Amino acid sequence: MSQNLDLKAIEQKAFRSFHQDGLLDIYIGALTLAISLFFAIPESGEREGVYMGFALLGVAIAFAIFQLGKKFITTPRLGQVRFGPERQRRKVTMMWVMGGFVLVTFGVFLYSIYVWKVGLPVPSPLSASLERSLVALIAGLISGASVIVKSYFMEFVRGYYIGFALGFGLFFTILLNSVIPVIAAGALILLPGLVIFVNFLRQHPLPPQEARHGSL
């Protein structure tokens, strides 16, 4: 019994340590900054394609950095761990939950941009400011909650902070009709991630064999 508990504790520690490289923070922060370009599109629609192109390019670069960083930086330093059945079931549950959250969040995100630009498409008894506040609240709650729920299943404690930062950033961007809050949220997520990443490299140097081959 004691041995099983020890193995479970070791597995949990290994699982959590895999997220201590700061790459996920950098990825979400960069993703937020890239998405902010959608909110920076002028109301006139001038150069809309350019803004969208740079936004999608930023998303692609952020994804590439995350994937390549995990493969060539994190894995050589921490190794690759095969987790037990319970952890695998937790992963499958997370995938289903996050699949639903991603679809809902993406829909709310697109609708938020639409409302942010042109207002609600149907007449409403609510005032314009109250309409915007309601949309901003829903968008902020869903975007923040999706990150927090995923962080719970990943046992990624910093994800709670990231979820709150993202939610508040999106909320105030729509509410104030300003792109600055979401840019600030992206920076507040990205910069700590860079600090954590640098500390990770210092605390986990490459094993001698990997270093001799010049591998990252």
Summary of the structure (lengths in Angstrom):
residues: 216
radius of gyration: 20.1
end to end distance: 39.4
largest distance: 69.6
contacts: 654
relative contact order: 0.15
helix: 80%
strand: 0%
